[in-house]
């Protein structure tokens, strides 16, 4: 059966407001996702000093959350298909809150890593549930923009985390110094996450369940009530159309991703490739280690944090560009333009860092115009990523899989993304120490160049299609 989406041109303001409200509430998980992964940025050196930790343990402290994220993402789809999208959001909110308090008051580097791992489980759950829920609750002609709210929430979360780190550090004089109540400043950085965690849980309790999940559970009347607020009109045919694409005879499982002849379904490989390349270009080195990176090339601690905050603003601005144009230009053109821009800017950074003279500590010494060129190239890289691979990959992962496999396939793709994130983040400190910044950014440049061919050859446009047409 087909559905006339021209009717959406007449969608009332109330319906659009409702859609934005529920999508925004779901995207709060993205805010915590960004906040949780970036708040550690300003605390890296303070953690090393506080626990006298080795570079390896510091790397695990930074990226331990990413392992939890991979685990959480991998199981999120099955949990969401069994218990519903809303209950999984609530579980994620609880994990975020517990991790915030635990990370703020650790006794050793080892239990700090454990608390970060728990927060990572929440991040992994949220990274799957938010794009899936938003895609399942969005009309086709608005889905790209609403799906981009996930990335907007992520980058706002990153920005707020960086801003918190900056102000707390400035107020205390250093991340290592005591601040309010005599508690070291770096501990307060993690404690600030508790409030948005509670707000996320409250928001999840006040939004409806996904209509596609409800139909898959045989709860058609509840699904119609939700769809009536989203799409309006006669919904009998619409419910039947969705039902035909969700009937499986069994609960969704990982074996549904396998074809009879070639292992994983081709569309799953494409989703995994998008996820891996989104991380292999090294974007999170900028956000996890930027203060360390800029200090290593000659900037002060305070100036490094200011640069990082400016980078966060650029990331938000470019995500707004993606929201404005993703449904107009399509997903594939934005990805391709972004890939080309990232290759050029990362290549510039690799050359600048690779040819810079080294100081007494073995760090590249970028002075004068060289430092400015590197700074501009790094922020142009964030600009190119911010309107393309940042938001568009999350949009596509939420919509490219059909109704029968969406949650499970998205889990696998998101788990791959977090594993890739972990590999890049954990490998950066030893790469920096052993081979230098030039070699590290050379690898990220190669990944960006590969992404150009990946988009051209393997990515198919999804703009304007309903989820039932996937």
C-alpha positions as CSV (number, residue, x, y, z in Angstrom):
1,X,0.0,0.0,0.0
2,X,1.2,3.6,-0.5
3,X,0.7,6.7,1.4
4,X,0.4,10.2,-0.1
5,X,3.1,12.3,1.6
6,X,1.9,15.4,-0.2
7,X,-0.5,15.6,2.7
8,X,2.4,16.6,4.9
9,X,2.6,20.0,3.2
10,X,-0.6,20.7,5.1
11,X,0.7,19.4,8.5
12,X,-0.6,21.8,11.2
13,X,1.7,23.8,13.3
14,X,0.7,21.7,16.3
15,X,1.8,18.5,14.6
16,X,5.2,20.0,13.7
17,X,5.7,21.3,17.2
18,X,4.8,17.9,18.7
19,X,7.3,16.2,16.4
20,X,10.1,18.6,17.3
21,X,9.2,18.2,21.0
22,X,9.5,14.4,21.0
23,X,12.6,14.4,18.7
24,X,14.3,17.0,20.9
25,X,13.5,15.0,24.0
26,X,15.1,11.9,22.5
27,X,18.1,13.9,21.3
28,X,18.8,14.8,24.9
29,X,20.5,11.4,24.9
30,X,22.8,12.9,22.2
31,X,23.6,15.8,24.4
32,X,24.7,13.5,27.2
33,X,26.6,11.4,24.6
34,X,28.6,14.5,23.6
35,X,28.9,15.8,27.1
36,X,30.1,12.5,28.6
37,X,32.7,11.9,25.9
38,X,34.1,15.4,25.9
39,X,34.1,16.4,29.6
40,X,37.3,14.4,30.1
41,X,39.1,16.8,27.8
42,X,40.1,19.4,30.4
43,X,40.9,16.8,33.0
44,X,43.4,14.6,31.2
45,X,46.6,15.9,32.8
46,X,45.0,16.4,36.2
47,X,43.9,12.7,36.2
48,X,47.4,11.7,35.3
49,X,48.9,13.8,38.1
50,X,46.2,12.8,40.7
51,X,46.8,9.0,40.2
52,X,50.4,9.1,39.0
53,X,49.1,7.0,36.0
54,X,51.1,5.7,33.1
55,X,50.3,6.9,29.5
56,X,48.6,3.5,28.9
57,X,46.3,3.9,31.9
58,X,45.6,7.6,31.0
59,X,44.6,6.4,27.5
60,X,42.3,3.8,29.0
61,X,40.8,6.4,31.4
62,X,40.0,8.6,28.4
63,X,38.8,5.9,26.1
64,X,37.4,3.4,28.6
65,X,34.0,5.0,28.1
66,X,34.2,4.1,24.5
67,X,34.5,0.4,25.2
68,X,31.3,0.7,27.3
69,X,29.7,2.6,24.4
70,X,30.5,-0.2,22.0
71,X,29.0,-2.8,24.4
72,X,25.9,-0.7,25.1
73,X,25.4,0.0,21.4
74,X,25.7,-3.6,20.5
75,X,22.9,-4.7,22.8
76,X,20.7,-1.6,22.5
77,X,18.8,-2.8,19.5
78,X,17.8,-6.1,21.0
79,X,16.8,-4.4,24.3
80,X,14.8,-1.7,22.3
81,X,13.0,-4.4,20.3
82,X,12.1,-6.3,23.5
83,X,11.3,-3.6,26.0
84,X,10.7,-0.6,23.8
85,X,12.6,2.6,23.0
86,X,11.5,4.6,26.0
87,X,12.6,2.1,28.6
88,X,16.1,1.9,27.1
89,X,16.3,5.7,27.3
90,X,15.5,5.5,31.0
91,X,18.2,2.9,31.5
92,X,20.7,5.1,29.7
93,X,19.7,8.1,31.9
94,X,20.4,6.0,35.1
95,X,23.8,4.9,33.8
96,X,24.7,8.5,33.0
97,X,23.8,9.7,36.5
98,X,25.7,7.0,38.3
99,X,28.7,7.4,36.1
100,X,28.7,11.2,36.8
101,X,28.9,10.7,40.6
102,X,31.3,7.8,40.4
103,X,33.7,9.5,38.1
104,X,33.7,12.6,40.3
105,X,34.7,10.6,43.4
106,X,37.0,7.8,42.3
107,X,39.5,6.3,44.8
108,X,42.0,4.9,42.1
109,X,42.5,5.2,38.4
110,X,41.0,1.7,38.1
111,X,37.6,2.5,39.6
112,X,37.6,5.7,37.6
113,X,38.0,3.6,34.5
114,X,35.1,1.4,35.7
115,X,32.8,4.4,36.2
116,X,33.7,5.8,32.8
117,X,32.9,2.3,31.4
118,X,29.4,2.5,33.0
119,X,28.8,6.0,31.5
120,X,29.9,4.5,28.2
121,X,27.2,1.9,28.4
122,X,24.7,4.8,28.7
123,X,26.3,6.6,25.7
124,X,26.1,3.4,23.6
125,X,22.4,2.9,24.4
126,X,21.6,6.6,23.6
127,X,23.6,6.5,20.4
128,X,21.3,3.8,19.0
129,X,18.0,4.7,20.5
130,X,17.9,8.4,19.6
131,X,18.4,8.1,15.8
132,X,16.2,5.0,15.6
133,X,13.4,6.7,17.7
134,X,13.6,10.0,15.8
135,X,13.6,8.3,12.4
136,X,10.6,6.2,13.4
137,X,8.6,9.2,14.6
138,X,9.5,11.6,11.7
139,X,7.6,12.2,8.4
140,X,9.8,11.5,5.4
141,X,10.1,15.1,4.3
142,X,11.4,16.2,7.7
143,X,13.4,13.2,8.7
144,X,16.8,14.5,7.7
145,X,16.4,17.7,9.6
146,X,15.0,16.0,12.7
147,X,17.6,13.2,12.5
148,X,20.3,15.9,12.5
149,X,19.0,17.1,15.9
150,X,20.9,14.1,17.3
151,X,24.2,15.4,16.0
152,X,23.2,19.0,17.0
153,X,22.6,17.7,20.5
154,X,25.9,15.8,20.5
155,X,27.9,18.9,19.4
156,X,26.1,21.1,21.9
157,X,26.9,18.5,24.6
158,X,30.5,18.6,23.5
159,X,30.5,22.4,23.6
160,X,28.9,22.7,27.0
161,X,31.3,20.1,28.4
162,X,34.3,22.1,27.0
163,X,32.8,25.3,28.4
164,X,32.3,23.8,31.8
165,X,35.9,22.6,31.8
166,X,37.1,26.0,30.7
167,X,35.2,28.0,33.4
168,X,36.0,25.5,36.2
169,X,39.7,25.5,35.3
170,X,39.8,29.3,35.1
171,X,37.9,29.6,38.4
172,X,40.2,27.2,40.2
173,X,43.4,28.3,38.5
174,X,44.1,24.8,37.2
175,X,42.2,21.6,36.8
176,X,44.4,20.1,39.6
177,X,43.6,22.9,42.1
178,X,40.8,22.6,44.8
179,X,37.6,24.5,43.9
180,X,34.2,24.5,45.6
181,X,34.1,22.7,49.0
182,X,37.8,22.0,48.6
183,X,37.1,19.4,45.9
184,X,39.6,19.4,43.0
185,X,38.3,21.1,39.9
186,X,38.7,18.1,37.7
187,X,36.2,16.2,39.9
188,X,33.6,18.9,39.5
189,X,33.9,18.5,35.7
190,X,32.4,15.1,35.9
191,X,29.8,15.9,38.6
192,X,28.2,18.6,36.3
193,X,26.8,15.7,34.3
194,X,24.4,14.6,37.0
195,X,21.7,17.4,36.3
196,X,21.3,16.7,32.5
197,X,21.2,13.0,33.2
198,X,18.1,13.5,35.5
199,X,16.5,15.8,32.9
200,X,17.0,13.1,30.2
201,X,15.2,10.6,32.4
202,X,12.3,13.0,33.0
203,X,12.0,13.8,29.3
204,X,11.9,10.1,28.4
205,X,9.0,9.6,30.8
206,X,7.0,12.3,28.9
207,X,7.2,11.2,25.3
208,X,5.2,8.5,23.5
209,X,6.6,5.2,22.4
210,X,7.7,4.8,18.7
211,X,4.6,4.0,16.6
212,X,6.6,1.4,14.5
213,X,7.6,-0.4,17.7
214,X,4.0,-0.4,18.9
215,X,2.7,-1.8,15.6
216,X,5.4,-4.5,15.8
217,X,4.0,-5.4,19.2
218,X,0.4,-5.6,17.9
219,X,-0.6,-2.4,19.8
220,X,-2.2,-0.8,16.7
221,X,-4.6,1.5,18.6
222,X,-1.7,3.1,20.6
223,X,0.3,3.5,17.4
224,X,-2.6,5.2,15.6
225,X,-2.9,7.7,18.5
226,X,0.8,8.6,18.1
227,X,0.6,8.7,14.3
228,X,-2.5,10.9,14.4
229,X,-0.4,13.6,16.2
230,X,2.5,13.2,13.8
231,X,0.8,12.7,10.4
232,X,-2.9,13.3,10.8
233,X,-5.6,12.1,8.4
234,X,-6.9,8.6,7.8
235,X,-4.4,6.3,9.3
236,X,-5.9,2.8,8.7
237,X,-3.9,2.3,5.4
238,X,-0.8,3.8,7.0
239,X,-0.8,1.4,10.0
240,X,-1.4,-1.6,7.6
241,X,1.6,-0.4,5.4
242,X,3.9,-0.3,8.5
243,X,2.6,-3.6,9.7
244,X,3.5,-5.3,6.4
245,X,7.1,-4.2,6.8
246,X,7.4,-5.2,10.5
247,X,5.9,-8.7,10.5
248,X,8.6,-11.3,11.0
249,X,7.1,-14.2,12.9
250,X,9.8,-13.8,15.6
251,X,11.6,-11.1,17.6
252,X,14.3,-9.3,15.7
253,X,17.7,-10.9,16.2
254,X,21.3,-10.6,14.8
255,X,20.7,-13.5,12.4
256,X,18.3,-11.4,10.5
257,X,21.3,-9.4,9.3
258,X,22.6,-12.4,7.4
259,X,21.9,-13.3,3.8
260,X,21.8,-16.9,2.6
261,X,24.8,-16.5,0.3
262,X,27.1,-13.7,1.3
263,X,27.2,-13.3,5.1
264,X,26.1,-9.9,6.3
265,X,23.6,-8.1,4.2
266,X,25.3,-5.5,1.9
267,X,23.4,-2.6,3.5
268,X,24.8,-3.6,6.9
269,X,28.3,-3.5,5.5
270,X,27.6,0.0,4.2
271,X,26.4,1.1,7.6
272,X,29.5,-0.4,9.3
273,X,31.7,1.4,6.8
274,X,30.0,4.7,7.4
275,X,30.5,4.3,11.1
276,X,34.1,3.3,10.9
277,X,35.1,6.1,8.5
278,X,33.3,8.7,10.6
279,X,35.8,7.9,13.4
280,X,38.9,7.0,11.4
281,X,39.3,10.6,10.1
282,X,40.3,11.4,13.7
283,X,37.6,13.9,14.6
284,X,37.6,12.9,18.3
285,X,41.3,13.4,18.6
286,X,40.3,17.1,18.2
287,X,37.7,16.9,21.0
288,X,39.3,14.5,23.4
289,X,42.9,15.7,23.2
290,X,42.7,19.2,21.7
291,X,43.9,20.9,24.9
292,X,46.9,18.5,25.0
293,X,47.5,18.9,21.3
294,X,47.5,22.7,21.3
295,X,49.7,22.8,24.4
296,X,52.1,20.5,22.7
297,X,52.6,23.0,19.9
298,X,53.2,26.0,22.1
299,X,49.8,27.4,23.4
300,X,49.2,27.9,27.1
301,X,46.7,25.8,29.1
302,X,44.1,28.6,29.1
303,X,44.6,29.5,25.4
304,X,44.3,25.8,24.5
305,X,41.0,25.6,26.3
306,X,39.8,28.8,24.6
307,X,40.7,27.3,21.1
308,X,38.9,24.1,22.0
309,X,35.7,26.1,22.9
310,X,35.9,28.0,19.6
311,X,36.2,24.7,17.8
312,X,33.0,23.6,19.6
313,X,31.2,26.7,18.4
314,X,32.3,26.0,14.8
315,X,31.0,22.4,15.2
316,X,27.6,23.7,16.3
317,X,27.4,26.2,13.5
318,X,28.2,23.7,10.8
319,X,25.7,21.2,12.2
320,X,23.0,23.9,11.8
321,X,24.0,24.1,8.1
322,X,23.5,20.4,7.8
323,X,20.0,20.7,9.4
324,X,19.1,23.4,6.9
325,X,20.3,21.6,3.8
326,X,20.2,17.8,4.4
327,X,16.6,17.4,3.1
328,X,17.2,19.9,0.3
329,X,20.6,18.7,-1.2
330,X,20.4,15.1,0.0
331,X,22.8,12.9,2.1
332,X,25.3,11.8,-0.5
333,X,26.3,15.2,-1.8
334,X,27.0,16.5,1.7
335,X,29.1,13.4,2.5
336,X,31.1,13.8,-0.7
337,X,31.8,17.5,-0.3
338,X,32.8,16.9,3.4
339,X,35.1,14.0,2.4
340,X,37.0,16.2,-0.1
341,X,37.3,19.1,2.4
342,X,38.5,16.7,5.2
343,X,41.2,15.2,3.0
344,X,42.6,18.6,2.1
345,X,42.6,20.0,5.6
346,X,43.9,16.9,7.3
347,X,46.6,16.7,4.7
348,X,47.6,20.3,5.5
349,X,47.8,19.4,9.2
350,X,49.9,16.3,8.4
351,X,52.4,18.4,6.4
352,X,52.6,21.2,9.0
353,X,53.1,18.9,11.9
354,X,55.4,16.6,10.0
355,X,57.8,19.4,8.9
356,X,57.8,21.5,12.1
357,X,61.1,21.6,14.1
358,X,60.9,19.7,17.5
359,X,61.3,21.3,20.9
360,X,63.3,19.8,23.8
361,X,60.3,17.5,24.6
362,X,60.1,16.2,21.1
363,X,56.9,18.2,20.3
364,X,56.5,20.1,17.0
365,X,57.2,23.8,17.5
366,X,54.8,25.8,15.4
367,X,55.5,29.5,15.7
368,X,54.3,32.5,13.8
369,X,52.4,31.9,10.6
370,X,52.8,28.1,10.9
371,X,50.9,27.9,14.1
372,X,48.1,30.1,12.6
373,X,47.9,27.9,9.4
374,X,47.6,24.7,11.6
375,X,44.9,26.3,13.7
376,X,42.9,27.4,10.7
377,X,43.3,24.0,9.0
378,X,42.1,22.2,12.2
379,X,39.0,24.3,12.4
380,X,38.3,24.0,8.7
381,X,38.5,20.3,9.2
382,X,35.9,20.5,11.9
383,X,33.8,22.7,9.6
384,X,33.9,20.1,6.8
385,X,33.1,17.3,9.2
386,X,30.4,19.2,11.0
387,X,28.1,19.7,7.9
388,X,28.7,16.2,6.5
389,X,30.0,13.1,8.2
390,X,29.0,14.3,11.7
391,X,25.2,14.7,11.3
392,X,24.6,12.9,8.0
393,X,26.0,9.5,9.1
394,X,23.6,9.5,12.1
395,X,20.7,10.5,9.8
396,X,21.5,7.6,7.4
397,X,22.0,5.0,10.2
398,X,18.6,5.9,11.5
399,X,16.8,5.6,8.1
400,X,18.8,3.3,5.8
401,X,17.7,0.0,7.3
402,X,14.2,-1.4,6.8
403,X,11.7,-1.8,9.6
404,X,12.5,-5.4,10.3
405,X,16.2,-5.0,11.0
406,X,16.5,-1.3,11.9
407,X,17.2,-1.5,15.6
408,X,19.5,-4.5,15.4
409,X,21.4,-3.3,12.3
410,X,21.8,0.2,13.9
411,X,23.2,-1.6,17.0
412,X,25.9,-3.3,15.0
413,X,26.8,-0.1,13.0
414,X,26.9,2.0,16.2
415,X,29.1,-0.7,18.0
416,X,31.5,-0.6,15.1
417,X,31.6,3.2,15.4
418,X,32.5,3.0,19.1
419,X,35.2,0.4,18.5
420,X,36.7,2.6,15.8
421,X,36.4,5.6,18.2
422,X,38.2,3.6,20.9
423,X,41.0,2.5,18.5
424,X,41.6,6.1,17.3
425,X,41.4,7.6,20.8
426,X,43.6,5.0,22.5
427,X,46.2,4.9,19.7
428,X,46.7,8.7,19.6
429,X,48.9,9.1,22.8
430,X,51.4,6.3,21.7
431,X,51.3,7.6,18.1
432,X,52.1,11.1,19.3
433,X,54.9,9.8,21.5
434,X,56.4,7.3,19.0
435,X,55.9,8.8,15.6
436,X,54.7,12.3,16.1
437,X,51.7,14.4,15.1
438,X,52.6,14.4,11.4
439,X,52.4,10.6,11.1
440,X,49.1,10.5,13.1
441,X,47.4,13.1,10.9
442,X,48.8,11.3,7.8
443,X,46.8,8.2,8.8
444,X,43.7,10.3,9.3
445,X,44.2,11.9,5.9
446,X,44.3,8.5,4.2
447,X,41.0,7.6,5.9
448,X,39.4,10.8,4.6
449,X,40.6,10.0,1.1
450,X,39.2,6.5,1.3
451,X,35.8,8.0,2.4
452,X,35.6,9.8,-1.0
453,X,35.6,6.6,-2.9
454,X,33.3,4.9,-0.4
455,X,30.6,7.5,-0.8
456,X,30.9,7.5,-4.6
457,X,30.8,3.8,-5.0
458,X,28.7,2.4,-2.2
459,X,26.4,5.0,-0.6
460,X,22.8,5.4,-2.0
461,X,20.7,8.4,-1.5
462,X,17.8,8.1,1.0
463,X,16.4,11.6,0.7
464,X,12.6,11.7,0.5
465,X,12.0,8.0,0.9
466,X,9.7,6.6,3.6
467,X,11.1,4.1,6.0
468,X,8.8,1.5,4.4
469,X,10.6,2.1,1.1
470,X,14.0,1.3,2.5
